[in-house]
């Protein structure tokens, strides 16, 4: 049985020592540390993982070999994971019911995991996701103060604020780890949010157009924005243009006003969003 625990998203700050960020994707691992006021300097490190061992075992090795983790400059960390996530309206969220709803939503085994959640005040929602117990132990053995969050939360909150620009309705496609999250917002809530396998361009086109139709969006008037690690970006944009007139790729540097994070080579869009919001 998975255990439950409350968790909240904490943006990087300069209060006391900064938090080092440990980002654990499904097949990637990276670390970041803010070194200047208002995140004006970011030290970022991508870590090469060994695919034959567990994520927790990889992190143990990283504490021996990583430039940022071997001798951490802080005892505070923010650990960010990319696991299946369930969104619950805040007024319907129950700490007792969250594990039951999560087990019904996702068919994968929860053995060896803990269920945690983060409140997203801007969207009146709660994100419920899992953290591997061994991974959690490794992180919390090395840091006195640890906050847990999900990679998608800073993206959701940033794109939500961005959705107020202009009058047209918008769908956002966020690509990461060969997956695509499709999002749309209405007032201060999600109108739509779901995640799809996007290993191939044809799959992405299929899912985008189906969601577009489901939402009743206009082929000529409404807008689609793509961001993140987009597969076959130009070809995908050209193909979608055959069905949706307004298709755009978001430039992170312009999107985040040339923040230090947006100019950091290799940094994922979700970390850019987190470090650029001060």
Order of alpha helices (4+ residues) and beta strands (2+ residues): beta-beta-beta-beta-alpha-beta-beta-alpha-beta-beta-alpha-beta-alpha-beta-beta-beta-alpha-beta-alpha-beta-alpha-alpha
